[in-house]
Amino acid sequence: MDTSFEEKSVWIQLLSLVVGLGGYLVVAGLMLSNGVNALPAFVPVFAVAIVLIVAINVAGHVVAAISSRGDGPDERDRLIGYRAESRSSWILGVGAIGAIIALILSVSGVWVAHLLLISLFGSEAAKEVAQIVYYRRGI
Amino acid sequence: MAQSGTRIRNEIRTLRFHHGEMTQQQLADRVGVTRQTVNAIEGGKYSPSLEVAFRIAHVFGKPLEAVFQFVAESK
């Protein structure tokens, strides 16, 4: 596959997001379904997810840098980033408004926190998928 | 040259051939973009900014219209 460093970087970020945050959301979902409602109980799992995200990103970018020319982003990379962001940022916005409504309705903090986390995950994943589509199919 | 994606067609492949079979990487280095961006422009998957279009034309020593042509929709 003919990929620039910038496109490889998007693939790595998507992989780290799916493995790290996606994995966290699966575990958190199981904990919530088993009646765990105390927010501090989720902190160690979240910490592991963050470490995973950082580790995958660092290792992936080292490999990508070794196997690519050191070209920085050019105008096409920037345009793809802007367009992907504009197509995906509404997801985080919807999640934030949903969280405000949930707080007004006195929904438990653990659910509000996870609603925000899911919308962040959805927004970032959608952005990275859109970037990959633009890189592959053209913009 | 039939291209899909944009309505801007270009003669970059032909011009590279006439300039000593210049590689996409050589053109990219002179224009200041990545090789993948040159490849996307050449394949009609990306319409460059006016500045990059002028830079490409300058590399080949041609006017802009000799490198890029706008394909108007037929009525």
Backbone of each chain as ProteinMPNN parsed JSONL, in Angstrom:
{"seq_chain_A": "MDTSFEEKSVWIQLLSLVVGLGGYLVVAGLMLSNGVNALPAFVPVFAVAIVLIVAINVAGHVVAAISSRGDGPDERDRLIGYRAESRSSWILGVGAIGAIIALILSVSGVWVAHLLLISLFGSEAAKEVAQIVYYRRGI", "coords_chain_A": {"N_chain_A": [[0.849, -1.193, 0.0], [0.573, 2.184, -0.904], [1.557, 4.489, 1.085], [1.818, 7.56, 2.854], [3.827, 9.02, 5.511], [2.091, 10.496, 7.099], [-0.416, 9.345, 6.589], [0.029, 6.774, 7.535], [0.334, 7.449, 10.193], [-2.282, 8.158, 10.875], [-3.567, 5.669, 10.644], [-2.25, 4.325, 12.743], [-3.078, 5.832, 14.955], [-5.796, 5.29, 14.869], [-5.803, 2.542, 15.313], [-4.692, 2.444, 17.913], [-6.649, 3.789, 19.311], [-8.92, 2.149, 18.978], [-8.044, -0.239, 20.152], [-7.16, 0.647, 22.73], [-9.087, 2.64, 23.916], [-11.456, 1.522, 22.951], [-11.254, -1.064, 23.997], [-11.281, -0.393, 26.7], [-13.918, 0.61, 26.935], [-15.419, -1.699, 26.462], [-14.709, -3.301, 28.693], [-15.536, -1.55, 30.722], [-18.257, -1.483, 30.172], [-18.977, -4.088, 30.817], [-18.418, -4.021, 33.553], [-20.276, -2.089, 34.421], [-22.64, -3.406, 33.785], [-22.521, -5.351, 35.648], [-23.161, -4.075, 37.912], [-21.332, -2.274, 39.013], [-20.874, 0.88, 40.125], [-19.348, 2.903, 41.127], [-17.289, 5.55, 40.442], [-14.41, 5.712, 40.978], [-13.652, 3.015, 40.742], [-13.286, 2.563, 38.095], [-11.038, 3.865, 37.389], [-8.385, 2.514, 37.467], [-8.658, 0.78, 35.243], [-9.044, 2.603, 33.212], [-6.595, 3.892, 33.311], [-4.894, 1.857, 32.429], [-5.824, 1.686, 29.815], [-5.035, 4.184, 28.797], [-2.25, 3.947, 28.979], [-1.887, 1.862, 27.148], [-2.752, 3.128, 24.777], [-0.821, 5.163, 24.507], [1.516, 3.594, 24.323], [1.092, 2.044, 21.987], [0.911, 4.109, 20.136], [3.497, 5.294, 20.325], [5.248, 3.144, 19.67], [4.219, 2.457, 17.147], [4.59, 4.839, 15.669], [7.351, 5.037, 15.703], [8.098, 2.813, 14.15], [6.793, 3.565, 11.772], [8.187, 5.899, 11.153], [10.709, 4.898, 10.634], [10.227, 3.402, 8.357], [9.436, 5.251, 6.49], [9.831, 8.254, 4.473], [10.952, 11.289, 5.928], [8.966, 13.268, 5.513], [7.009, 16.07, 6.326], [3.57, 17.057, 7.131], [1.696, 18.014, 4.248], [-0.154, 20.318, 2.105], [-2.32, 18.75, 1.252], [-2.567, 16.782, 3.228], [-3.259, 18.442, 5.378], [-5.708, 19.527, 4.486], [-7.254, 17.215, 4.311], [-7.29, 16.519, 7.014], [-8.716, 18.739, 8.106], [-11.22, 18.499, 6.795], [-12.075, 15.965, 7.597], [-12.28, 16.352, 10.316], [-14.322, 18.283, 10.415], [-16.439, 16.751, 9.62], [-16.83, 14.984, 11.663], [-16.858, 16.125, 14.186], [-19.324, 16.777, 15.239], [-20.254, 14.613, 16.621], [-19.009, 14.512, 19.123], [-20.059, 16.885, 20.086], [-22.808, 16.264, 20.257], [-22.66, 14.313, 22.223], [-21.723, 15.854, 24.381], [-23.873, 17.616, 24.809], [-25.793, 15.733, 25.393], [-24.714, 14.816, 27.795], [-25.012, 17.069, 29.414], [-27.793, 17.231, 29.506], [-28.269, 14.809, 30.776], [-27.124, 15.356, 33.277], [-28.846, 17.347, 34.176], [-31.087, 15.794, 34.478], [-30.349, 14.393, 36.658], [-28.853, 12.041, 36.371], [-26.664, 9.342, 37.197], [-23.211, 10.096, 37.913], [-21.268, 8.351, 36.888], [-22.389, 7.3, 34.589], [-22.697, 9.583, 33.058], [-20.038, 10.361, 32.699], [-19.134, 8.216, 31.151], [-20.752, 8.471, 28.929], [-19.712, 10.809, 27.84], [-17.152, 9.867, 27.278], [-17.67, 7.87, 25.399], [-18.706, 9.437, 23.316], [-16.455, 10.943, 22.725], [-14.731, 8.916, 21.873], [-16.205, 7.995, 19.648], [-16.224, 10.284, 18.029], [-13.471, 10.745, 17.5], [-12.751, 8.294, 16.309], [-14.427, 8.315, 14.062], [-13.385, 10.537, 12.757], [-10.81, 9.634, 12.091], [-11.373, 7.435, 10.471], [-12.686, 8.774, 8.387], [-10.537, 10.3, 7.438], [-8.869, 8.277, 6.431], [-10.508, 7.277, 4.404], [-10.589, 9.543, 2.731], [-7.874, 9.693, 2.05], [-7.593, 7.313, 0.589], [-9.654, 7.294, -1.392], [-9.624, 9.793, -2.501], [-9.9, 13.418, -2.527]], "CA_chain_A": [[0.0, 0.0, 0.0], [1.362, 3.391, -1.064], [1.096, 5.392, 2.145], [2.76, 8.543, 3.401], [3.957, 8.943, 6.975], [0.882, 11.069, 7.71], [-1.507, 8.359, 6.521], [0.384, 5.71, 8.502], [0.069, 7.985, 11.521], [-3.73, 8.062, 11.104], [-3.845, 4.236, 10.904], [-1.742, 3.993, 14.084], [-3.968, 6.467, 15.941], [-7.071, 4.552, 14.866], [-5.548, 1.251, 15.974], [-4.509, 2.658, 19.357], [-7.954, 4.196, 19.846], [-9.808, 0.977, 19.016], [-7.522, -1.19, 21.151], [-7.124, 1.257, 24.062], [-10.371, 3.161, 24.399], [-12.483, 0.518, 22.639], [-11.097, -2.118, 25.008], [-11.76, 0.15, 27.972], [-15.384, 0.703, 26.914], [-15.952, -3.059, 26.6], [-14.544, -3.693, 30.106], [-16.407, -0.684, 31.529], [-19.627, -1.937, 29.942], [-19.174, -5.313, 31.622], [-18.452, -3.618, 34.972], [-21.559, -1.413, 34.659], [-23.725, -4.398, 33.74], [-22.422, -6.145, 36.877], [-23.578, -3.239, 39.043], [-20.27, -1.398, 39.543], [-21.306, 2.252, 39.839], [-18.438, 3.873, 41.744], [-16.35, 6.047, 39.423], [-13.001, 5.338, 41.233], [-13.374, 1.629, 40.339], [-12.95, 2.545, 36.668], [-9.772, 4.584, 37.164], [-7.269, 1.637, 37.054], [-8.897, 0.279, 33.875], [-8.803, 3.735, 32.315], [-5.139, 4.119, 33.293], [-4.32, 0.83, 31.537], [-6.194, 2.068, 28.445], [-4.182, 5.317, 28.399], [-0.89, 3.402, 28.756], [-1.952, 1.119, 25.878], [-2.844, 4.105, 23.675], [0.491, 5.811, 24.365], [2.509, 2.591, 23.891], [0.849, 1.715, 20.571], [1.265, 5.29, 19.342], [4.954, 5.482, 20.293], [5.845, 2.042, 18.901], [3.766, 2.564, 15.758], [5.222, 5.978, 14.996], [8.778, 4.719, 15.513], [8.152, 1.923, 12.974], [6.394, 4.35, 10.598], [9.267, 6.841, 10.836], [11.818, 4.128, 10.056], [9.859, 2.89, 7.029], [8.946, 6.33, 5.623], [10.637, 9.474, 4.409], [10.575, 12.194, 7.016], [8.191, 14.415, 5.045], [5.947, 16.536, 7.213], [2.288, 17.178, 6.44], [1.605, 19.054, 3.222], [-1.495, 20.923, 2.033], [-3.342, 17.704, 1.116], [-2.746, 16.21, 4.572], [-3.987, 19.41, 6.211], [-7.096, 19.609, 4.005], [-7.918, 15.97, 4.722], [-7.518, 16.634, 8.455], [-9.799, 19.703, 8.354], [-12.509, 17.972, 6.32], [-12.464, 14.833, 8.445], [-12.682, 16.934, 11.605], [-15.623, 18.957, 10.294], [-17.48, 15.735, 9.432], [-16.94, 14.088, 12.815], [-16.872, 16.833, 15.482], [-20.69, 16.848, 15.767], [-20.503, 13.464, 17.517], [-18.612, 14.959, 20.464], [-21.033, 17.903, 20.465], [-24.04, 15.579, 20.673], [-22.353, 13.668, 23.506], [-21.639, 16.889, 25.423], [-25.246, 18.076, 25.097], [-26.431, 14.602, 26.081], [-24.203, 14.782, 29.174], [-25.654, 18.182, 30.149], [-29.187, 16.816, 29.753], [-28.22, 13.745, 31.789], [-26.869, 15.986, 34.579], [-30.109, 18.014, 34.57], [-32.006, 14.73, 34.897], [-29.726, 13.758, 37.834], [-28.32, 10.71, 36.06], [-25.42, 9.067, 37.941], [-21.99, 10.628, 37.321], [-20.522, 7.322, 36.155], [-22.991, 7.195, 33.25], [-22.394, 10.828, 32.343], [-18.621, 10.278, 32.316], [-18.975, 7.255, 30.064], [-21.39, 9.048, 27.738], [-18.714, 11.726, 27.266], [-16.049, 9.058, 26.757], [-18.147, 7.214, 24.168], [-18.798, 10.43, 22.247], [-15.071, 11.265, 22.348], [-14.255, 7.761, 21.093], [-16.911, 7.994, 18.361], [-15.79, 11.436, 17.247], [-12.09, 10.52, 17.049], [-12.734, 7.157, 15.383], [-15.054, 8.757, 12.809], [-12.433, 11.429, 12.097], [-9.711, 8.87, 11.521], [-11.927, 6.658, 9.351], [-12.914, 9.719, 7.285], [-9.217, 10.63, 6.876], [-8.401, 7.132, 5.638], [-11.333, 7.252, 3.177], [-10.118, 10.631, 1.866], [-6.561, 9.322, 1.511], [-7.724, 6.209, -0.36], [-10.57, 7.555, -2.501], [-9.413, 11.13, -3.039], [-10.624, 14.499, -1.852]], "C_chain_A": [[0.885, 1.244, 0.0], [0.903, 4.443, -0.061], [2.209, 6.321, 2.607], [2.85, 8.351, 4.913], [2.683, 9.436, 7.652], [-0.269, 10.077, 7.697], [-1.232, 7.196, 7.486], [0.057, 6.168, 9.922], [-1.427, 7.887, 11.852], [-4.121, 6.611, 11.416], [-3.423, 3.845, 12.33], [-2.654, 4.574, 15.164], [-5.303, 5.731, 16.025], [-6.918, 3.219, 15.595], [-5.452, 1.426, 17.49], [-5.836, 3.025, 20.022], [-8.876, 2.992, 20.001], [-9.349, 0.0, 20.098], [-7.633, -0.605, 22.566], [-8.496, 1.655, 24.572], [-11.511, 2.185, 24.115], [-12.455, -0.609, 23.667], [-11.619, -1.665, 26.358], [-13.289, 0.149, 28.023], [-16.038, -0.67, 27.038], [-15.891, -3.503, 28.065], [-15.478, -2.874, 30.999], [-17.867, -1.102, 31.381], [-19.946, -3.18, 30.762], [-19.283, -4.972, 33.109], [-19.794, -2.972, 35.305], [-22.713, -2.417, 34.683], [-23.699, -5.308, 34.972], [-22.685, -5.291, 38.129], [-22.486, -2.38, 39.651], [-20.617, 0.041, 39.159], [-20.408, 3.318, 40.456], [-17.37, 4.267, 40.732], [-14.891, 5.657, 39.697], [-12.662, 3.91, 40.801], [-12.938, 1.545, 38.881], [-11.568, 3.141, 36.388], [-8.615, 3.657, 36.761], [-7.429, 1.115, 35.622], [-8.607, 1.38, 32.859], [-7.303, 4.024, 32.195], [-4.45, 3.115, 32.373], [-4.608, 1.197, 30.076], [-5.304, 3.201, 27.937], [-2.757, 4.833, 28.101], [-0.843, 2.646, 27.427], [-1.942, 2.073, 24.684], [-1.48, 4.745, 23.42], [1.514, 4.823, 23.8], [2.33, 2.255, 22.405], [1.247, 2.889, 19.681], [2.78, 5.454, 19.211], [5.601, 4.402, 19.417], [5.481, 2.166, 17.418], [4.447, 3.691, 15.018], [6.723, 5.767, 14.794], [8.933, 3.848, 14.259], [7.825, 2.709, 11.7], [7.51, 5.305, 10.174], [10.44, 6.125, 10.181], [11.502, 3.742, 8.614], [9.363, 3.977, 6.079], [9.998, 7.417, 5.504], [10.125, 10.423, 5.482], [9.808, 13.422, 6.562], [7.138, 14.802, 6.077], [4.634, 16.618, 6.449], [2.34, 18.273, 5.372], [0.155, 19.528, 3.133], [-2.604, 19.877, 1.92], [-3.624, 17.052, 2.47], [-3.581, 17.141, 5.45], [-5.453, 19.497, 5.801], [-7.886, 18.367, 4.43], [-8.235, 16.015, 6.221], [-8.685, 17.566, 8.775], [-11.155, 19.105, 7.974], [-12.996, 16.829, 7.204], [-12.962, 15.341, 9.798], [-14.071, 17.558, 11.521], [-16.754, 17.953, 10.124], [-17.716, 14.897, 10.689], [-17.142, 14.815, 14.148], [-18.276, 16.911, 16.085], [-20.964, 15.717, 16.758], [-20.162, 13.842, 18.964], [-19.596, 16.009, 20.982], [-22.326, 17.288, 20.972], [-23.838, 14.922, 22.042], [-22.321, 14.672, 24.645], [-23.031, 17.389, 25.802], [-26.014, 16.975, 25.836], [-26.006, 14.531, 27.538], [-24.834, 15.885, 30.012], [-27.094, 17.807, 30.497], [-29.225, 15.741, 30.845], [-27.982, 14.314, 33.181], [-28.13, 16.684, 35.094], [-31.096, 16.985, 35.115], [-31.463, 13.918, 36.076], [-29.316, 12.309, 37.584], [-26.981, 10.55, 36.787], [-24.178, 9.55, 37.168], [-21.224, 9.61, 36.487], [-21.084, 7.153, 34.736], [-22.685, 8.43, 32.403], [-20.944, 10.789, 31.832], [-18.442, 9.338, 31.124], [-19.681, 7.697, 28.785], [-20.414, 9.99, 27.04], [-17.567, 10.945, 26.617], [-16.442, 8.368, 25.446], [-18.228, 8.223, 23.02], [-17.405, 10.87, 21.788], [-14.496, 10.157, 21.466], [-14.885, 7.777, 19.7], [-16.425, 9.098, 17.449], [-14.388, 11.214, 16.667], [-12.021, 9.384, 16.026], [-13.328, 7.553, 14.037], [-14.107, 9.667, 12.031], [-11.336, 10.628, 11.393], [-10.176, 7.981, 10.352], [-12.144, 7.567, 8.138], [-11.578, 10.097, 6.625], [-8.722, 9.508, 5.967], [-9.192, 7.041, 4.322], [-10.856, 8.34, 2.214], [-8.749, 10.293, 1.257], [-6.692, 8.281, 0.399], [-8.531, 6.582, -1.601], [-10.382, 8.923, -3.137], [-10.278, 12.148, -2.335], [-10.917, 15.604, -2.85]], "O_chain_A": [[1.822, 1.354, 0.791], [-0.031, 5.199, -0.329], [3.369, 5.928, 2.733], [2.059, 7.622, 5.512], [2.244, 8.87, 8.654], [-1.015, 9.972, 8.671], [-2.137, 6.703, 8.159], [-0.427, 5.39, 10.744], [-1.791, 7.568, 12.984], [-4.903, 6.354, 12.332], [-4.143, 3.131, 13.028], [-2.967, 3.911, 16.153], [-5.87, 5.569, 17.106], [-7.775, 2.819, 16.383], [-6.046, 0.665, 18.254], [-6.107, 2.623, 21.153], [-9.532, 2.832, 21.03], [-10.162, -0.52, 20.863], [-8.128, -1.262, 23.482], [-9.005, 1.083, 25.536], [-12.422, 2.032, 24.929], [-13.498, -1.053, 24.146], [-12.293, -2.409, 27.07], [-13.884, -0.259, 29.021], [-17.097, -0.796, 27.653], [-16.87, -4.008, 28.614], [-16.122, -3.407, 31.903], [-18.625, -1.078, 32.35], [-21.033, -3.311, 31.326], [-20.105, -5.534, 33.834], [-20.385, -3.265, 36.344], [-23.638, -2.3, 35.487], [-24.695, -5.95, 35.308], [-22.458, -5.735, 39.255], [-22.693, -1.803, 40.719], [-20.645, 0.372, 37.974], [-20.682, 4.511, 40.321], [-16.636, 3.417, 40.229], [-14.181, 5.303, 38.756], [-11.5, 3.618, 40.519], [-12.297, 0.575, 38.475], [-11.001, 2.955, 35.311], [-7.913, 3.968, 35.798], [-6.452, 1.02, 34.879], [-8.017, 1.143, 31.805], [-6.809, 4.357, 31.118], [-3.536, 3.471, 31.629], [-3.749, 1.039, 29.209], [-4.868, 3.184, 26.786], [-2.139, 5.242, 27.118], [0.121, 2.772, 26.671], [-1.223, 1.859, 23.708], [-1.037, 4.857, 22.277], [2.287, 5.169, 22.907], [3.307, 2.191, 21.659], [1.837, 2.705, 18.617], [3.288, 5.719, 18.121], [6.4, 4.708, 18.532], [6.333, 2.0, 16.545], [4.843, 3.527, 13.864], [7.297, 6.263, 13.824], [9.789, 4.111, 13.415], [8.489, 2.545, 10.677], [7.75, 5.497, 8.982], [11.089, 6.667, 9.286], [12.382, 3.75, 7.753], [8.914, 3.668, 4.975], [10.926, 7.501, 6.309], [8.966, 10.339, 5.886], [9.963, 14.499, 7.139], [6.458, 13.938, 6.631], [4.578, 16.291, 5.264], [2.953, 19.322, 5.573], [-0.668, 19.184, 3.982], [-3.705, 20.085, 2.43], [-4.778, 16.802, 2.817], [-4.482, 16.704, 6.165], [-6.34, 19.535, 6.655], [-9.038, 18.464, 4.853], [-9.314, 15.602, 6.645], [-9.538, 17.243, 9.602], [-12.117, 19.194, 8.737], [-14.183, 16.738, 7.52], [-13.935, 14.827, 10.35], [-14.893, 17.395, 12.422], [-17.904, 18.257, 10.443], [-18.708, 14.173, 10.765], [-17.549, 14.198, 15.133], [-18.42, 17.091, 17.294], [-21.814, 15.856, 17.637], [-20.907, 13.541, 19.896], [-19.929, 16.025, 22.167], [-22.878, 17.723, 21.983], [-24.718, 14.964, 22.902], [-22.819, 14.4, 25.737], [-23.33, 17.564, 26.983], [-26.773, 17.24, 26.768], [-26.814, 14.227, 28.415], [-25.157, 15.672, 31.181], [-27.557, 18.027, 31.616], [-30.091, 15.757, 31.72], [-28.555, 13.832, 34.157], [-28.445, 16.624, 36.282], [-31.834, 17.245, 36.066], [-32.032, 12.893, 36.45], [-29.418, 11.461, 38.471], [-26.251, 11.525, 36.965], [-24.104, 9.429, 35.945], [-20.6, 9.969, 35.489], [-20.333, 6.892, 33.797], [-22.446, 8.334, 31.199], [-20.668, 11.139, 30.685], [-17.685, 9.637, 30.2], [-19.259, 7.341, 27.685], [-20.296, 9.981, 25.814], [-17.077, 11.312, 25.549], [-15.648, 8.294, 24.508], [-17.863, 7.909, 21.887], [-17.196, 11.138, 20.604], [-13.859, 10.424, 20.448], [-14.196, 7.598, 18.696], [-16.235, 8.892, 16.251], [-14.153, 11.465, 15.485], [-11.331, 9.489, 15.012], [-12.803, 7.176, 12.989], [-14.027, 9.589, 10.805], [-10.982, 10.911, 10.248], [-9.453, 7.805, 9.372], [-11.831, 7.192, 7.008], [-11.496, 10.201, 5.402], [-8.218, 9.759, 4.872], [-8.624, 6.766, 3.265], [-10.731, 8.093, 1.015], [-8.502, 10.577, 0.085], [-5.991, 8.352, -0.611], [-8.153, 6.24, -2.721], [-10.928, 9.183, -4.209], [-11.243, 11.814, -1.649], [-11.522, 16.615, -2.492]]}, "seq_chain_B": "MAQSGTRIRNEIRTLRFHHGEMTQQQLADRVGVTRQTVNAIEGGKYSPSLEVAFRIAHVFGKPLEAVFQFVAESK", "coords_chain_B": {"N_chain_B": [[-6.323, 12.411, -21.306], [-8.101, 10.333, -19.316], [-9.685, 10.965, -16.274], [-10.854, 10.422, -12.957], [-12.853, 11.753, -10.24], [-12.028, 14.578, -9.892], [-12.742, 17.617, -11.727], [-10.611, 18.651, -12.898], [-8.239, 18.128, -15.219], [-4.971, 16.864, -15.989], [-1.603, 17.161, -17.297], [0.588, 16.028, -16.172], [1.888, 13.518, -16.036], [2.721, 13.114, -18.703], [4.36, 15.346, -19.034], [6.325, 14.836, -17.127], [7.497, 12.651, -18.325], [8.588, 13.861, -20.602], [10.533, 15.339, -19.436], [12.951, 13.99, -18.983], [12.037, 11.577, -17.882], [11.235, 12.243, -15.262], [10.911, 11.488, -11.839], [8.074, 10.918, -9.63], [8.803, 11.499, -7.038], [10.995, 13.214, -7.376], [9.727, 15.401, -8.542], [7.944, 16.011, -6.487], [9.727, 16.775, -4.452], [10.754, 19.117, -5.543], [8.538, 20.713, -5.672], [7.591, 20.797, -3.118], [5.836, 19.106, -1.754], [4.443, 15.914, -0.662], [5.374, 12.727, -2.15], [3.157, 11.119, -2.409], [1.143, 12.98, -2.617], [1.693, 14.185, -5.075], [1.218, 11.943, -6.641], [-1.531, 11.625, -6.14], [-2.538, 13.982, -7.257], [-1.771, 13.644, -9.931], [-3.29, 11.41, -10.558], [-5.822, 12.434, -10.52], [-7.129, 12.537, -8.093], [-6.952, 14.54, -6.318], [-7.255, 18.015, -6.235], [-4.886, 20.432, -6.577], [-3.782, 23.292, -4.573], [-3.811, 26.689, -5.759], [-1.256, 27.766, -5.578], [0.446, 25.507, -5.424], [-0.167, 24.382, -7.884], [0.857, 26.348, -9.609], [3.523, 26.103, -8.892], [4.139, 23.546, -9.831], [3.76, 23.913, -12.585], [5.786, 25.758, -12.984], [8.076, 24.206, -12.503], [8.094, 22.626, -14.771], [8.404, 24.556, -16.638], [6.256, 25.645, -17.998], [3.174, 27.317, -18.995], [0.362, 27.658, -16.728], [-2.015, 26.642, -17.872], [-1.098, 24.787, -19.651], [-0.481, 22.67, -18.16], [-2.579, 22.102, -16.367], [-6.025, 21.593, -16.969], [-9.347, 22.751, -16.993], [-12.228, 20.84, -17.017], [-15.118, 21.527, -18.416], [-18.584, 21.037, -17.632], [-20.669, 19.373, -19.949], [-23.55, 20.717, -21.579]], "CA_chain_B": [[-6.145, 11.501, -20.182], [-9.349, 10.232, -18.565], [-9.452, 10.918, -14.837], [-12.074, 10.513, -12.172], [-12.696, 12.426, -8.956], [-12.128, 16.029, -10.027], [-12.933, 18.046, -13.111], [-9.346, 19.228, -13.345], [-7.347, 17.117, -15.785], [-3.606, 17.392, -16.036], [-0.627, 16.53, -18.208], [1.823, 15.863, -15.39], [2.586, 12.275, -16.418], [3.375, 13.368, -19.997], [5.431, 16.328, -18.826], [7.428, 14.154, -16.43], [8.16, 11.82, -19.343], [9.375, 14.75, -21.471], [11.613, 15.939, -18.644], [13.898, 12.933, -18.597], [11.346, 10.598, -17.027], [11.328, 12.737, -13.878], [10.084, 10.665, -10.937], [7.128, 11.656, -8.792], [9.534, 11.967, -5.858], [11.784, 14.392, -7.764], [8.777, 16.51, -8.71], [7.437, 16.35, -5.144], [10.78, 17.499, -3.731], [10.908, 20.47, -6.096], [7.305, 21.475, -5.433], [7.419, 20.936, -1.666], [4.749, 18.259, -1.241], [4.881, 14.523, -0.602], [5.215, 11.97, -3.393], [1.772, 10.635, -2.457], [0.294, 14.087, -3.091], [1.903, 14.254, -6.534], [0.508, 10.782, -7.195], [-2.976, 11.907, -6.067], [-2.837, 15.029, -8.254], [-1.622, 13.026, -11.25], [-4.39, 10.467, -10.751], [-7.105, 13.127, -10.46], [-7.784, 12.326, -6.801], [-6.792, 15.751, -5.514], [-6.988, 19.253, -6.97], [-3.949, 21.184, -5.728], [-4.011, 24.727, -4.409], [-3.288, 27.474, -6.888], [0.19, 27.926, -5.409], [1.127, 24.257, -5.82], [-0.35, 24.239, -9.334], [1.849, 27.231, -10.255], [4.864, 25.545, -8.647], [4.316, 22.411, -10.746], [3.938, 24.486, -13.928], [7.108, 26.394, -12.998], [9.094, 23.148, -12.62], [8.133, 22.173, -16.166], [8.609, 25.715, -17.508], [5.057, 25.765, -18.846], [2.079, 28.078, -18.368], [-0.547, 26.821, -15.932], [-3.01, 25.968, -18.72], [-0.475, 23.665, -20.356], [-0.36, 21.567, -17.194], [-3.917, 21.796, -15.821], [-7.164, 22.074, -17.748], [-10.65, 22.57, -16.362], [-13.164, 20.173, -17.919], [-16.461, 22.069, -18.165], [-19.678, 20.072, -17.853], [-21.403, 19.607, -21.199], [-24.976, 20.984, -21.312]], "C_chain_B": [[-7.451, 11.465, -19.381], [-9.046, 10.1, -17.083], [-10.773, 11.029, -14.12], [-11.806, 11.327, -10.92], [-12.824, 13.924, -9.053], [-12.382, 16.36, -11.489], [-11.706, 18.787, -13.621], [-8.511, 18.081, -13.919], [-5.946, 17.72, -15.893], [-2.717, 16.562, -16.953], [0.664, 16.214, -17.479], [2.593, 14.618, -15.82], [3.372, 12.482, -17.706], [4.562, 14.311, -19.82], [6.61, 15.717, -18.073], [8.229, 13.325, -17.414], [9.085, 12.685, -20.21], [10.484, 15.484, -20.722], [12.504, 14.831, -18.081], [13.314, 11.901, -17.676], [11.547, 10.967, -15.552], [10.421, 11.88, -12.98], [9.105, 11.554, -10.157], [7.841, 12.24, -7.58], [10.351, 13.212, -6.178], [10.888, 15.619, -7.917], [8.267, 16.979, -7.338], [8.466, 17.173, -4.37], [10.905, 18.934, -4.226], [9.687, 21.347, -5.811], [7.085, 21.719, -3.945], [6.199, 20.224, -1.136], [5.271, 16.826, -1.163], [4.666, 13.845, -1.954], [3.774, 11.482, -3.538], [0.824, 11.727, -2.937], [0.458, 14.287, -4.593], [1.144, 13.122, -7.215], [-1.003, 11.023, -7.222], [-3.372, 12.971, -7.093], [-2.83, 14.411, -9.661], [-2.8, 12.097, -11.566], [-5.762, 11.103, -10.651], [-7.848, 12.93, -9.154], [-7.687, 13.561, -5.902], [-6.495, 16.932, -6.426], [-6.095, 20.123, -6.106], [-4.379, 22.636, -5.557], [-3.4, 25.45, -5.605], [-1.77, 27.593, -6.799], [0.942, 26.67, -5.862], [0.989, 24.039, -7.324], [0.672, 25.105, -10.083], [3.265, 26.678, -10.075], [5.151, 24.389, -9.617], [4.57, 22.927, -12.172], [5.33, 25.111, -14.062], [8.223, 25.362, -13.169], [9.235, 22.713, -14.08], [8.361, 23.325, -17.15], [7.457, 25.932, -18.463], [4.059, 26.704, -18.19], [1.109, 27.122, -17.684], [-1.493, 26.007, -16.816], [-2.418, 24.8, -19.495], [-0.345, 22.445, -19.448], [-1.735, 21.121, -16.692], [-4.989, 22.369, -16.74], [-8.452, 21.776, -16.981], [-11.601, 21.951, -17.387], [-14.568, 20.661, -17.567], [-17.511, 20.999, -18.431], [-20.388, 20.407, -19.147], [-22.879, 19.766, -20.887], [-25.863, 19.987, -22.048]], "O_chain_B": [[-7.855, 12.486, -18.825], [-8.259, 9.247, -16.672], [-11.707, 11.658, -14.616], [-10.649, 11.567, -10.574], [-13.657, 14.506, -8.359], [-12.257, 15.508, -12.369], [-11.758, 19.465, -14.647], [-8.12, 17.17, -13.19], [-5.777, 18.939, -15.886], [-3.037, 15.432, -17.323], [1.724, 16.139, -18.1], [3.816, 14.66, -15.954], [4.534, 12.086, -17.807], [5.633, 14.095, -20.389], [7.763, 16.046, -18.35], [9.458, 13.285, -17.364], [10.213, 12.296, -20.514], [11.289, 16.181, -21.34], [12.765, 14.757, -16.88], [13.997, 11.396, -16.786], [11.959, 10.152, -14.727], [9.283, 11.59, -13.347], [9.289, 12.766, -10.045], [7.524, 13.347, -7.143], [10.41, 14.149, -5.382], [11.233, 16.72, -7.487], [8.174, 18.177, -7.07], [8.117, 18.153, -3.71], [11.133, 19.854, -3.441], [9.795, 22.57, -5.722], [6.475, 22.713, -3.552], [5.584, 20.679, -0.171], [6.407, 16.554, -1.551], [3.89, 14.314, -2.787], [3.234, 11.435, -4.643], [-0.181, 11.44, -3.588], [-0.518, 14.532, -5.301], [0.504, 13.326, -8.247], [-1.677, 10.676, -8.192], [-4.424, 12.866, -7.723], [-3.743, 14.621, -10.46], [-3.246, 12.017, -12.71], [-6.771, 10.399, -10.691], [-9.062, 13.13, -9.095], [-8.295, 13.597, -4.832], [-5.608, 16.87, -7.277], [-6.495, 20.519, -5.011], [-5.226, 23.141, -6.295], [-2.591, 24.897, -6.35], [-1.077, 27.53, -7.815], [1.937, 26.751, -6.582], [1.923, 23.564, -7.969], [1.274, 24.662, -11.061], [4.099, 26.769, -10.977], [6.254, 24.269, -10.15], [5.464, 22.448, -12.87], [5.97, 25.009, -15.108], [9.196, 25.603, -13.884], [10.339, 22.465, -14.564], [8.495, 23.1, -18.352], [7.655, 26.354, -19.602], [4.081, 26.879, -16.972], [1.043, 25.938, -18.014], [-1.744, 24.832, -16.55], [-3.149, 23.919, -19.948], [-0.125, 21.328, -19.918], [-2.021, 19.927, -16.603], [-4.87, 23.494, -17.226], [-8.621, 20.702, -16.404], [-11.76, 22.473, -18.491], [-15.138, 20.263, -16.551], [-17.36, 20.167, -19.325], [-20.678, 21.57, -19.424], [-23.417, 19.053, -20.04], [-27.088, 20.056, -21.943]]}, "name": "protein", "num_of_chains": 2, "seq": "MDTSFEEKSVWIQLLSLVVGLGGYLVVAGLMLSNGVNALPAFVPVFAVAIVLIVAINVAGHVVAAISSRGDGPDERDRLIGYRAESRSSWILGVGAIGAIIALILSVSGVWVAHLLLISLFGSEAAKEVAQIVYYRRGIMAQSGTRIRNEIRTLRFHHGEMTQQQLADRVGVTRQTVNAIEGGKYSPSLEVAFRIAHVFGKPLEAVFQFVAESK"}
